[in-house]
Amino acid sequence: MQDPVCACAIIWLSSPRIRKSFLVQGKISAREHLRSRCLKDNELGGGRDAASVGLFVSYHVFCLQTLRAPLSATLVFAAPTTDLEVRSPSTTFCGQWDTDTDGNYELFLDQWGLADATSGSDCGGTGIKSFTSMQLNAGINQQLSAISSIESSWFWTIDYSETPVCDVTYDLFTADSPGGAAANEIMVWMANYQSGLISFEYDAEGEPIPVASDISLAGYTWNLYSGSNGANAVWSFLLADLPFTTDFEGDIMEFFDYLIDHEGLGSSQYLTTFQAGTEATSGSATLITTSYTTVIS
């Protein structure tokens, strides 16, 4: 029988309709000797003023070993308060696909790579375990030609002792029909921490080769990579002149317009999914988002 130990993801949402705090706790082998601060995060989660901190995401990813028990999650509801001693009741999630909806946003645990770590070990830089994210549900399932702008802002920081393997990214999907199967995935990367990306071409050192370079969009300069995940086309925009940006503010529609004008993306495609989060592969880190908003118009 395995000894349970904590891996945490804590999220505070501060919009007028979103005042919740989520604590996600995973059970993994005690042999992994967590370097996370789960208990400290737990104490913090109950004492923060949900009205003042905005959207906060803390995640810890581990080299999973002989994982047999399903992950569990605890949802902690935190009322807006300045009293640091207040604690509130909790509800437990136990499914790898658990979600929680509030207003226009939906939290996804989305541990889609969990099955890859149910036996043996995966401690390297490959094999995504999850894409914990916030999904926007307002304004989607429109044709791209009907959307004039997608104004978004995302302010975040990341804390780690050793560089993890992960990314911080917008993840968007289009389809031939409203709610249809994905035809295109468009990723706009805020940061890349040793995480590989999909490309049709790689150089002799194994680095992906961009199909376009030094593109000016949304106030930043990007390189564009093109590939396929076997199910749909994948377009990835990575910062060309910065290692990361922690304070993005811009119009995401500019990326779609570029693909329509230069890469053959059809304007009749429907925007079916708009998410922002982190693909976690291995290591231990804490991603903190202090503010996040997106409006499709």
N, C-alpha and C positions, 0 to 999 in steps of 0.2 A: 504494500500500500504506500502511495506516495505521500510525502508531507506537503501540505499546501503552503505556498508562500505567495506574497502579494506582488502583482504587477499593476500599476495604476494608470488610469487616465481620468483626469478631472476636468470638467468643463463647466464654466460659468457663462450664462447668457444674460445680457443686461438690457435688451430692448424692452420696451414697456410690456410686451407680451411674453417675454422670455426671461424668467427669473428663476432658473434652476441650476443646480450644481450636480454634475454627474461624476460618480466615482466608479470606475471600471476596475474590477479586481480579477486577475487571472490566477489560476492554480497551475503551477509547474513544478518540476522536480526540485527538491531542496538542494540537490547537488549543484544547482546553478548559482548558489550564493549571491543573491540579488545585491546589486550595488545601488539599487533605487532607494528612494526615501519614502516608501509607501506609507509608513505609519505617520511620518511627519506631514506628508501630503494630506493624509486623512484628517489630521488635526487642523491643518490649514483650511481644508475644504469646508469644515463646519464653522469656521470662524470668520471667513472673509465676507465682506459686504458685497452681496451679489449685485447691488445697484451700481457699484462704483468700479468694479474691475473689468467689466466687459466680458468678452468671450475668452475663456482660458482653457487651453488644452494641455494636459500633461500626460505623456505616454512613456512607457518603458517597454523596450523590446529585448528579447533575450534569445540566445542560442538554445533552442528548445531541445530537450532530450527526453526520450521515452515518455511522451505526453499521452496519457490515456484518458484522463478525466477531461470533460468539456470545460471550456472557460466559463467563468461566472462573472456577473457584473452586479454592482450595487448602485442604485440610483438614489442620490441624496438630494432631497428638496430643501433649498435654503431660502428662507424668506428674506427680503431686503432688510438689513439691519446693520447698525454700527456697533452692536454689542458683540464683542469678540468671544464671549463665552456661550453664546446661543448655539445649541445643537438641535438638529431636526431629524425626524424619523427617516428611515430609508426603505427602499424597495429593491429586491434582488432580480437581476437578469441572469439567465444561465445559457443563452443561446449565442452562437457565434454571429448570427445575423440580426441581433436585437437592434431595434430602432426606438426613437422617441420623438414625437412631433410636437412642435409648439409654434403657432402662428405660421409664418411662411417658411420656416426652417425645420429640418429634420436631421437628427443625429443618427449616424450609422456607425455601428461597431465594425461591421464588414471585415471580419477576420477570414477572408476568402482563401488564404493560403495555409490555414490551420492544418489541413490534412497532410501537407508536406512535412510536418514536424511531429506526426503521431508516433513515429518510431525512429530509432537511430538518432542522429543529430544533424543539425544544420547550423553551423557556426560561422559560415563564410559570408561573402558579400553577395550571394545570390539567393533567390527564392523569397519573394515578397510574402510576408505573413498577413498583412492587413492594410486596409486603407480607411482608417478612422477619419471621418469627415463630416462636415455640415453640408446638407443639400438644400438648395433653394427650390421651392415648389411653386412659387408665384412667377408667372410670365413664361413658363416653358411650354413646349409643344406648339410653338409658333414657327412658321417658316423664317429662315434667316432674312429673306427679303422684306419681311414685315417688322423686323426689329431695327430700330434706329440707334439704340445705344444700350450698353450693359455696363453701367457705372459701378465700379467695385473698389473698395478699399480694404486692405488687410495689413494690420500691424502686429508683428510677432517677434519673439526672440526664442532662442534655443539654448539649453544648458546641458553640458555633458562633460565627463572627465576624460573619456577617450572618444574620438570621433566615431559616431555610429554609421551604419549604412542605411540611408533613408533619403527621402526627398521631401520638399514642401512645395505643393503644387496645386494649381487649379486643374480640375479634370472634367472635361466637357465632352458630351457625345451628341452626334446628330444621327438622324435616321431618315428613311425614305417616306415615312408616314408618322403621324403623331403617336407616340408611345411604341413605335416599331423597334425592330432589332437594330442594334447599333451598326452604322455603316462607316462612321468616322469617329476617332477619338482625337481630341485636341487638348494637349497639355501645355500649360503656361507655368514654367518652373520658377518659383521664387528662390529655390536653393537646391543644390545637388551635393549631398554628402556621400561621396564614393558610390553612388547608385548608378547602375548602368541604364542606358536608354535604348529604345528600339530604333534601329537604322537599317536601311538596305545595304549600306556600304560602310566598311571599316578600314582604317589604314593599317600599316604593317605592325603597329604597336597595339592594335585592337581598339583604337579610339574611333568613335563614330564620325563619319564625314558629313558635314551639313550640306543640304541642297541649296541653301541660300545663307549669306552671311551679312552681318552689320545692317540689319533691318531696323529702322526706327519706328517703333510702335509704342503708344501709351507712355511716352516720355522716357523710354529706355531703348537700348540697342540690343538686338537679339540675333542668335543664329537659329536656323530652322533645320530640323532633322525629319526625315520621312522614312516610314517603315510599315510593318504589318505585324500584328500579334497573332495572326492565323485566322482571326475571325473578322477583323475590320482594319482599315487603314489607321495609322497612328501618326499624328503630326505633333512634334515636340518643339516648343520655343524655349531656348535656354539663353540666359543673359550672356552677352558677348564680351562685355568689358567690366563686369563686376562678378565677384564670386557668389553673391547673393544680394537680395534686397529684402529688408525687414519692414519696409514702410511703403508698400505698393499702393498707389492711387492711380486709377486709369480706367479707360473704356475698353473692356474685353472685346467688344464688337470689332475693334480695329484688327484683331487677330483673325477673326472670321473674314473680314473684308479683304485682308491680304491674301488669304487662301483662295477666296473667290476670284480675285483679280489675277493672281499669279500661279496658282497651283491646281486650278480646275475644280475646286470645291463648288458644288452646285448651290446656288442661292435658294433653290426650292427645297433644300434639306431642312428638316425640322430639328430645332434644338430640343432634345429630349431630356438631357441631364446636365445639371450645373452643380458641381461639387468643389469643395476646397478642403484640403487636409494633408495628411502625410502617409506615404507608402513606407511601411516599416519593414526592414529586412533583418538586421541584427544589430546588437549593441544595446546601449542604455542611454536614454536622453529624455529631456523634458522640453516639450514645445509649448510655449505660452503665447496665446493670441490675445492681445489686449483690446483689439477692436476689429470687427469684420462686418461689412455691409455689402449687399449687392442688390441692384435694382435694374430690372429689364424693362425697357420702354421702347 
